């Protein structure tokens, strides 16, 4: 019963706008329940540009992003960076202990699911991240979800115990591919092996 209430609430906040949002799709669920969250909407307006609704954001709640799957990382990354900075790096008395999630549709099991974004810094112009003087950090350039999925194993076959993976995502990647990459990170339990800074260039 409780699970149904949570899922109904998720469907309700997805459909509260006048038109149904085309969110990312996948064929598996990472997390199907969510408590204590604030919804955020990254939509595509009539001009194909990003329109953000984030009026209901509450500190120290999980922020759940519903994003139009046709938007690209180039379109959403600057706004996502501001959200990450506000949530994880804003000065204050109390540290925000909650996470940022993306919601997507599990088309195989016909349910909504959530996947956590593991990154704490987002570099959109090479000012935040520099690989110089960072030992044991390997840069992994990703052009698409299939590129990530096909090449991630090769990195782990050759990595040392201390090496971490810094991911550089091509800015033309769709948000649907981005969500698929996040799902793969969670499914493979890679959080401890990747750099908390991601680049979108």
C-alpha positions in Angstrom: 0.0 0.0 0.0 2.8 2.4 1.0 4.7 1.7 -2.2 1.6 2.4 -4.3 1.2 5.8 -2.5 4.8 6.7 -3.3 4.5 5.7 -6.9 1.3 7.6 -7.3 2.9 10.7 -5.9 5.7 10.3 -8.4 3.2 10.0 -11.3 1.3 13.0 -10.0 4.3 15.3 -9.9 5.4 14.1 -13.4 1.9 14.9 -14.8 1.2 18.1 -12.9 2.2 20.2 -16.0 -0.2 20.6 -18.9 1.6 18.2 -21.1 3.2 14.9 -20.2 7.0 15.1 -20.0 9.0 12.6 -22.1 11.5 11.4 -19.4 14.4 9.0 -19.9 13.7 5.3 -20.4 15.5 2.2 -19.3 14.7 -1.5 -18.9 15.5 -1.9 -15.2 14.9 -0.2 -11.9 17.6 1.0 -9.5 15.3 2.5 -6.8 11.5 2.5 -6.9 10.7 4.4 -3.7 11.6 7.9 -2.6 10.9 9.8 0.6 11.5 13.3 1.6 12.1 14.9 -1.8 11.6 18.1 -3.7 10.7 17.9 -7.5 12.6 19.8 -10.2 11.5 19.9 -13.8 13.9 20.4 -16.8 11.6 20.9 -19.8 12.0 21.8 -23.4 10.0 24.8 -24.4 8.5 25.6 -27.8 11.9 26.9 -29.1 13.6 23.7 -28.0 15.4 25.4 -25.2 15.6 24.5 -21.5 12.9 25.7 -19.2 13.4 25.0 -15.5 10.8 24.8 -12.7 12.5 24.6 -9.3 10.3 26.8 -7.1 9.6 24.0 -4.7 13.2 23.1 -3.8 13.7 22.6 -0.1 17.1 22.2 1.6 18.0 18.9 3.1 15.6 17.0 1.0 16.5 14.8 -1.9 16.1 16.7 -5.1 14.5 14.7 -7.8 14.9 15.9 -11.4 12.5 15.1 -14.1 14.2 16.0 -17.4 13.0 15.9 -21.0 15.0 13.1 -22.7 15.4 15.2 -25.9 17.5 17.8 -24.1 21.3 17.6 -24.3 23.9 17.9 -21.5 25.0 21.1 -23.1 21.5 22.5 -22.4 21.2 21.3 -18.8 24.8 21.2 -17.5 25.0 24.9 -16.5 21.8 24.7 -14.5 22.7 21.4 -13.0 26.0 22.8 -11.9 24.3 25.6 -10.1 22.0 23.1 -8.3 25.0 21.0 -7.3 26.9 24.0 -6.0 23.8 25.2 -4.1 23.2 21.8 -2.5 26.7 20.6 -1.7 28.8 23.7 -1.5 26.6 26.5 -0.1 28.1 28.0 3.1 25.9 27.5 6.1 25.6 26.0 9.6 24.1 22.7 8.4 25.5 20.4 5.7 22.9 19.1 3.3 23.0 15.3 3.7 20.5 14.4 0.9 21.2 13.6 -2.7 20.3 14.5 -6.2 18.3 11.9 -8.2 17.0 11.6 -11.8 13.7 10.0 -12.3 13.1 7.7 -15.3 10.6 5.2 -16.7 11.4 1.5 -16.4 9.6 0.4 -19.5 10.1 -3.3 -18.9 8.5 -3.3 -15.5 6.2 -0.4 -16.3 7.1 1.7 -13.3 9.0 4.9 -12.4 12.5 4.5 -10.9 15.2 6.8 -9.5 18.9 6.9 -10.0 21.4 8.9 -7.9 23.8 11.3 -9.4 27.2 10.6 -7.7 29.0 13.8 -8.8 29.6 16.7 -6.4 31.2 19.1 -8.9 30.3 19.7 -12.5 32.9 21.4 -14.8 31.4 23.1 -17.9 34.3 25.2 -19.0 37.5 23.5 -17.7 37.7 26.0 -14.8 36.7 23.7 -12.1 38.8 20.6 -12.9 42.4 20.3 -13.9 44.1 16.9 -14.2 47.5 18.5 -13.6 49.0 17.4 -10.3 46.3 14.9 -9.6 48.0 11.6 -9.3 46.3 8.3 -10.0 43.5 10.0 -11.9 42.6 8.6 -15.3 40.5 10.7 -17.7 37.8 8.7 -19.4 36.1 10.6 -22.4 32.6 9.5 -23.1 30.7 10.2 -26.3 27.5 8.2 -25.7 26.0 5.6 -23.4 27.2 2.8 -25.6 30.7 4.3 -25.6 30.7 4.3 -21.8 29.3 0.7 -21.6 31.7 -0.7 -24.2 34.9 0.8 -22.7 34.4 0.9 -19.0 35.6 -2.7 -18.5 38.9 -2.0 -20.2 39.7 0.7 -17.6 39.0 -1.5 -14.7 41.0 -4.4 -16.2 44.1 -2.1 -16.2 43.6 0.2 -13.2 45.6 0.0 -10.0 44.0 0.1 -6.6 44.6 3.8 -6.2 43.5 4.9 -9.6 40.2 6.8 -9.9 38.2 7.5 -13.0 37.5 11.1 -14.0 34.6 11.1 -16.5 34.5 13.7 -19.3 31.1 13.7 -21.0 30.6 15.0 -24.5 28.1 17.9 -24.3 26.1 16.6 -27.2 25.0 13.5 -25.2 21.3 13.3 -24.6 19.9 13.4 -21.1 18.5 9.9 -21.8 22.0 8.6 -22.4 23.2 10.5 -19.3 20.6 8.8 -17.2 21.6 5.5 -18.7 25.2 6.1 -17.7 24.1 6.9 -14.1 22.2 3.7 -14.0 25.3 1.8 -15.2 27.4 3.4 -12.5 25.0 2.4 -9.8 24.4 -1.1 -11.2 28.2 -1.8 -11.4 28.7 -0.2 -8.0 31.3 2.2 -9.3 30.8 5.1 -7.0 33.9 4.5 -5.0 36.0 4.3 -8.1 35.0 7.5 -10.0 36.0 11.1 -9.3 33.3 13.2 -7.7 34.0 15.8 -10.4 32.5 15.3 -13.8 33.3 17.4 -16.9 30.8 18.3 -19.6 32.7 19.7 -22.6 
